[in-house]
Structure formats: C-alpha cells, structure tokens
Amino acid sequence: MRPAVDDGAAEPLAASTLTRSDDVEKHVAEAQESVRSRGAVSIDRGCLRTMLQRGAHVAGAEIMWGATFA
C-alpha cells in the first residue's frame, strides 16, 4: 500500500541529472529533509538514492518507502 502523502511540491528529477556522486548526495540530503519534515524517525539512504536515481519526486510519496515513522 502506498503512503497517502504526496503534496506534488517537487518536480521529478531526470535520471540524467543524478549521474555525479555529489549531485546524488545533494538530492538524497534534500529527500531526507523532506521525509523528516513529515515525521520520519529513520530513513534508508540507499533506498532514497536508488529511487532518486530512477526519477522519483524529491517531495513525493515515492521517497516515503525508505522511511520509518514513530
């Protein structure tokens, strides 16, 4: 079941924009902050990195799969 949260605030990231390591880490950090702002207590960085490289929305529901909530 997919999480219901998707505010649509972020544009999807093109996979081609996430080819350099520093770009990936920057977007992973942004995704972590977005998930934390929604109440996450634990975030799987590897899961976020993979989803972002595949074009997931930074603030979309897709990144919620890598989070654990209290």
N, C-alpha and C positions, 0 to 999 in steps of 0.2 A: 504494500500500500504506500503510495507516495504521500509525502507531507503536504499539507494544505497551504503552506506558506509560499507565496510567490508574488512579490509586490511588483515585479516587472520593471524595477527601477534601473536595472543594468542591461546593457546591450550584450548579446552573446559575443564571446571572444572568438575571433577567427583563429583556427588552429595554427595558421602561418605566423600569427603574432607571438606565439609561445614556443619559439624554437630555441632561443637563447636561454641559458640557465638563469641569468639574472632576471629576465622577463618572467619566467615561470615562477621564481621565488617571490617576485613582487606581487604577482596576481594571487599566489597562494596566500600570502600575508593579507591581502585585501579580502579574500574569501573567508579566511579565518576570522577577521574582524567582523565581517558581516554576519557570520554564524554566531559568534559570541554575542553580538548585539541582540540576537534573538533568544538568548538564554542558554546557549550550549555550554557544557562544562568540559567536554572533551572533543577534540577534533583530530581525525586521522589525516595527517598531512599528505601521505601517499595517495590516499583516496581523492583528496581535493586536487592534487597535482594532476592525476590521471584524468579526472573529469574536466578540469580546465583545459588541458591539452586537447581534449576532444571537443571543445567548444561550448562547455556548459556556461550558463549565466553565472556571473560572479555573485549576484544577489538573488538568484533564482532558487527554486526548490531543489534543483539537481544537487547542489552542494550540501544539502541537509543530510544526505546519506552518510557523509563522513562525520557526523556529529552525534554526541551523546548528551541528552538533556537530563537535568536533575528531576 
